[in-house]
């Protein structure tokens, strides 16, 4: 763990816990940055929350990732040129869907948006 992570973890450990306790905007940004860096190494949300000492759903929310269906957040979508091969759908939470045609991918995206 780097120094920045240790300082963030120490700051979170000093915070008073409880329902309705607020995190500052800057602290939310720091948590999200650290969590996304940890996600890139392959860690799951539960392990990230445990490492930071806060609930994993709080971490997910600060990262803009919905835990349930229909989070309501817009995410960037890239559509490859036709003929570039079979489409592959990768969700922000890392779920990868292959083997669908473009229309099936579109229907799946609509269903996930509900």
C-alpha positions in Angstrom: 0.0 0.0 0.0 1.3 3.4 -0.9 1.5 6.4 1.5 -1.6 8.1 0.1 -3.7 5.0 0.7 -2.4 4.7 4.3 -3.3 8.4 5.0 -6.8 7.9 3.5 -7.3 4.8 5.6 -6.1 6.6 8.7 -8.4 9.5 8.0 -11.4 7.2 7.6 -10.5 5.3 10.8 -10.7 8.6 12.8 -14.1 9.5 11.5 -17.1 9.2 13.7 -19.4 6.4 12.3 -23.1 6.2 12.1 -26.1 6.6 9.9 -26.4 10.1 8.4 -22.7 11.0 9.0 -21.5 12.9 6.0 -18.4 12.6 4.0 -16.9 15.8 2.5 -16.9 16.1 -1.3 -13.1 15.9 -1.3 -13.1 12.8 0.9 -15.6 11.1 -1.5 -13.3 12.0 -4.4 -10.3 10.5 -2.6 -12.2 7.3 -1.8 -13.4 6.9 -5.4 -10.0 7.5 -6.8 -8.4 4.9 -4.4 -11.2 2.4 -5.0 -11.0 2.7 -8.8 -7.2 2.2 -8.6 -7.9 -1.0 -6.5 -10.5 -2.2 -9.0 -7.9 -1.9 -11.8 -5.8 -4.5 -9.9 -8.8 -6.9 -9.9 -10.1 -6.4 -6.3 -13.8 -6.7 -5.8 -16.0 -4.1 -4.0 -16.2 -6.1 -0.8 -12.5 -6.4 -0.4 -12.0 -2.7 -1.3 -14.6 -1.7 1.3 -12.9 -3.9 3.9 -9.5 -2.4 3.0 -10.8 1.1 3.4 -12.8 0.3 6.5 -16.1 1.5 5.1 -19.2 -0.4 3.7 -18.6 -1.6 0.1 -21.9 -0.1 -1.0 -20.7 3.3 0.2 -17.6 2.8 -1.9 -19.6 1.7 -5.0 -21.9 4.8 -4.6 -18.9 7.2 -4.4 -17.6 5.5 -7.6 -20.9 6.0 -9.4 -21.5 2.3 -9.7 -25.0 1.0 -9.0 -25.3 -2.1 -6.9 -28.8 -2.9 -8.0 -30.7 -2.9 -11.3 -31.4 0.4 -12.9 -29.0 2.7 -11.1 -30.1 5.6 -13.3 -26.6 6.9 -14.0 -25.6 7.5 -17.6 -22.4 5.9 -18.6 -20.4 6.4 -21.8 -21.2 3.9 -24.6 -18.9 3.2 -27.6 -20.3 1.5 -30.7 -17.8 -0.1 -33.0 -18.0 0.2 -36.7 -20.1 -2.4 -38.5 -18.0 -5.4 -39.5 -15.6 -4.9 -36.6 -16.6 -8.3 -35.2 -19.3 -9.5 -32.7 -20.2 -6.8 -30.2 -19.0 -7.2 -26.6 -20.9 -5.5 -23.8 -18.8 -4.6 -20.7 -20.7 -3.1 -17.7 -19.1 -0.5 -15.4 -19.1 -3.3 -12.7 -17.0 -5.5 -15.0 -19.6 -7.9 -16.3 -18.7 -9.0 -19.8 -21.4 -10.2 -22.3 -20.4 -11.8 -25.6 -22.1 -13.7 -28.3 -25.1 -11.4 -28.9 -25.9 -9.6 -32.1 -26.3 -5.8 -32.0 -30.1 -5.8 -31.6 -29.8 -8.2 -28.6 -27.1 -6.0 -27.0 -29.4 -2.9 -27.5 -32.4 -4.8 -25.9 -30.1 -5.9 -23.0 -29.0 -2.3 -22.4 -32.6 -1.1 -22.4 -33.5 -3.8 -19.8 -30.5 -3.0 -17.6 -31.6 0.6 -17.7 -34.9 -0.2 -16.0 
